[in-house]
């Protein structure tokens, strides 16, 4: 461990430097991320207005989609304001406790989003492989239990991350090479043994993202097996079409998540490339999710058109 004289003892503040190597472009990059955030805010607010008010959308898949929209709004709120303050106003200082709070909300909301995608995959599995029991299995009480389990799992597992960071006393630096407080970026500041922090961080990643990805994959293997056994081509296409929106969201979320995760821990990518990738991973799915489901769902398209004071007929 470095000597105490060269370390920071229980720092009260940290400094986020944004995107190292692209400081001269951060101002303009901020507008790009703001545009993505505005698309995400508008799309997810539309979903939270449309789904509760459209009776035909009071189904498990769309209830999960509404919760996913709320989660995406939380992610945008946790990341974008401070990031834009860094890019546009040079407001790089942040209280250490506020940094840990941001870290908790970002990773907890990521975990909840992953759990909701698993719940949506289970809904599609029951709807296609056991359609006669779909309504009896996915009852309102069952949906509440699933969502509570998703929220509790993410809150408890991720909640230990800032607790473990808080117990660290000596830091070799207070400069975080990132545009937001991310777990590994904070761990790398420590000037003492962080083996427990790194190991638990890996455990959380695999216990949430890894577990969910495996079971989503298994669900779709069973779904495709059931679909390809259907006798008529039209029936197979119709069944497959009910899954396409979720497949797109699943692929974009997990591909970006694992590429960002492994590049940060085991890869040799430049810091600015990793920061751009990780920020894209957090902000692009919330912007794409409403678009993907809006394009695939007639009721959402029509209600969105009505909200925008357009003629619904043009969307049919």
N, C-alpha and C positions, 0 to 999 in steps of 0.2 A: 504494500500500500504506500502511496506517496506520503511524504511527510506532512504533518498537520499544517506547517507554515505555508505549504504550497496548495493547500486545499481550502475550500469554502465550508465553514461549519454551519450546518442547518440554515441554508440560504433562505431568505424571506421572499426574494424575487428571482425570476429567470428572464432571459432575453431570447426571444424568437427572432431569428434573422431572416425568415422567409425562404427564398430559393437561392442558395449560394451559387454563384457563377452567372446568375441571371438577374442580378440586382438592377441593372440598367433597363430591364424589360418588365420588372414586376408591376410597374404602374399599369401597363397595357394588358398584361396577363390577368390583372385584377378585373378588368372589364369582361374578359372571356369567362372567368369563373362567375362573375355577377350575372351574366347572361344565362349561364347554365342554371344558376340558383333561381333566377326569376322564372324560368321554364318549369323547374321543379316545384316552386311555390304555387304557381298558377295551376299546373296540372293536378297536383295533389289536393289543393283546396277545392278544385272542381269535383274530384272524386269524393271528398268528404261532404260535399253538398249534394251530389247526385245520388250516391248509394243509399243514404238514409231516406231520401224523399221518393225514390223510384221503387215501388213495391216489387216489381219483377226482379230486382237485384237483391232482394232480401234472401240470399242463398249463402251457404257457407263460403264458397269461393270469393264472393264479393264482400262478405263481412271481413274475411282475411285481408282482402285487398284494401279495404278502408283502414284497417289497423296498420297495414304496411305503409299506406299514405301518411298516416299520423307519425309513424316512425321516421319516414323520410323527411318530413317537415322538421322533426326534432334534430336530425342529423345536420340539416342545412343551418338551423339556428345555432347549433353547437360549434360549427366550424367557420362559417362565412364571415360573420361580423368582425371577429378578431383578425382573421386573415386579411380582409380588405383594409382594416385599420393599419396593418403592417405594410401592405403594398402601397397604400395611397398617402398615409399620414406619418409613416415611420414610427408608429406606436408599438414598439417592439417589447417593452417591459411588461411583465405579467407576474402577479403574486404567485408564489409557489403553490399555495393551497388552491388558488383559482386554476392553475395549470393542472393539478391533480383532479380537480372537479371536471374540467373539460375532458381530460383523458378518460375519466370514468364514463361520462355520458356518451362520448364517441364510441368507445368499445362496447358499452352495454347496448346501445342502439344498434350497432352492427350485429351483435349476438341475437338481439330480438328479431332483426330482419331475417337473419339466417333461419331462426326457428319458425318464423311465419312462412317462409318458402317451403320448409319441410311440411308444415301443416297443410299448405295448399297442394303439395304433392300427394299427401295422404287423401285429401278430398278428391282429387282426380282419380286416384287408385280405386277408392270405394265407388265413385260414380261410374267407372267403366268396368271394373271387375266384379262388382256386386251391386248393380244399380237398384235392385228391388229393396235393398236394405239401407240405401243411402240416407234417407230421411230419418230412419229409426236409429242409425248409428250416429250421425252428425246432428244431434239434437242441440238446441240452444245451450243447455247445461253443459254438454260435452264441449262445445266451442269455448265457453267461458273457462272451463278447466284447462283446455289446451293453451289458451292465451295466458292464463295465470301461470302455468308451468313454464311457458316460454319466457315470460317477464321475470319470474323468480330465478330461473336458471341463469339468465344473463346477469341479473342484478347481483346475485350471490357470488358467482364465479368471477365476474369482472370487478366486483367491489373489493376483493382481496388485493388486486393489483396496486391501487393507491395506498392501501394500508402497508404493504410491503415496501413501497417506495418511501413512505413517511418515516419508516424506522431507520432509513439510511441517514447518516449524519455528515459524512465527509464527501464533498464533490470536487472533482478536479477542474470543473468549469460550471458556469451557470448560463452558458450560451447554447441554446438548443438549435441544432441545424435542421430546422423544419419550419413550416408555416402554421403548425398547430401542435399541441402537446400530444405526442404519440408515445406509447409505452416504451418501446425500445430506444427511441431518441432520448428519453429521460434517463433510462437505465444506463446508457453509455456515458452519462455525465459523472457517475459515481466514482469515487476514488477508493472504494473498498470492495470486498467480495460481493458480487451480485449473482452468484450461481443460482441461488434460490429464486431470485427475480426472473432470470432468464428461463429456468426450468419451468416455473409456474406459468410464465407467459406462453411457452410452447404447449403446456398442458391445456390451458384455456383455449388456445387456438384450435387444437385438435379435438377437445371435448365439445366444442360448439360447432365450429366450421367443418372440421373433419367428420364428426359424427353425423351432422345434418347432411353433408354432401353424400356420404355413403348410403344413407337411407333414402335420400331423394333418388339416387341412381338405382337402388334396388326397386323402388316404387315404379320407376319408368321401365325397367326391364320387365317387370310383371305386367305393366300396362301394355307395352308393345307386344308381349306374348299373347295377351288377351285380344288385342286389336287385330293382329294378323291371323287369329283363328276365326274371326267373323266371316261368314260365308259370302257376303256381298261387298263389292268394292266401294259402293256409295256409303254403306254403313261404316266401313273401315275409315274412309276419309272423314266422315262426320265425327267419328269418335276421336280420331287423331286431331282434328281441327279444334276440339275443345281444349287440347293440351298445348297448342303451339305458343300461345302468349306466355304461359308459365314456363315453358322450355326456354324461350328467349330470355326471360328475366333470370331464370336459374343459371344459364350459361354466362350471361354478362356479369352476374354477381360473383360467382365462384371462380371464374377464370381470372378476373381482375383481382379478386381477393387473394388467391394463392400466388399469383405472380408477384403482387406487391409484398406479400408476407415473406416468400422465400428469397426474393431479390434483396430484401433488407437484411436478412439474417445470414444467408449463405452465398449471395451473389456478389458480383464486383461491378455493379452499375454505379454511375456517377451520382453524387447526392442530388443534383437538380433533377436527374431523370427519375430517381426514386420518388422525390417529393411530388413531381408532376403526376407520376403514375398513381401514387397513393391518394392524392387529392382528387384525381379523375375517378378513381375507384369509389370514393365516398360520395361524389356529387353527380356523376353521370347516371348511375342507376336510378336515383330519385327523380331525375328528369325524364328518363326513358320509360319507367314503369307506367305512368299514366298514358303516355303516347301509345305504347304497345297495347295496353288493354283498351284504350279508347278506339284504336283502329279495329280491334277484333270484336268489340261489343257494340251492337247496334243501339241498344238502349242508352249507353253512355254517350255515343256520338250524337244521338238526337237531343238528349238533355243538355249536352254541352252547347249544341247549336242554339237551343232555346235561351240558354243563359247569355250567349253572345249576341242575342237578338238577330239570329239568322233564320232562314226558312228551314224547318226540319226536313222538308221534302228533298232538299239538295243533298242530304246525307243518306238517303235511302238507296 
